[in-house]
Amino acid sequence: MSKGTCLILGALFILTSGLIYSIERLGSYVVWFAQINTGTYPETPDHSFFDNIFISLFIVIGIVFIVFAFKEKS
């Protein structure tokens, strides 16, 4: 693969992981707000960065692509 292709793929994987994390966090807030209306709710919404394996996996793949891009000679 060329340097530009590796950079683009790395950026896309990292952006995709951020998008997945944002959608998952939004979903947890929607559930939390629904629990507030029932009267039984935790103090803060339950979400963690490492709950979804795809977020970590996509970040690692993106970083690997970017490292490969900078190691190429052309």
Order of alpha helices (4+ residues) and beta strands (2+ residues): alpha-alpha
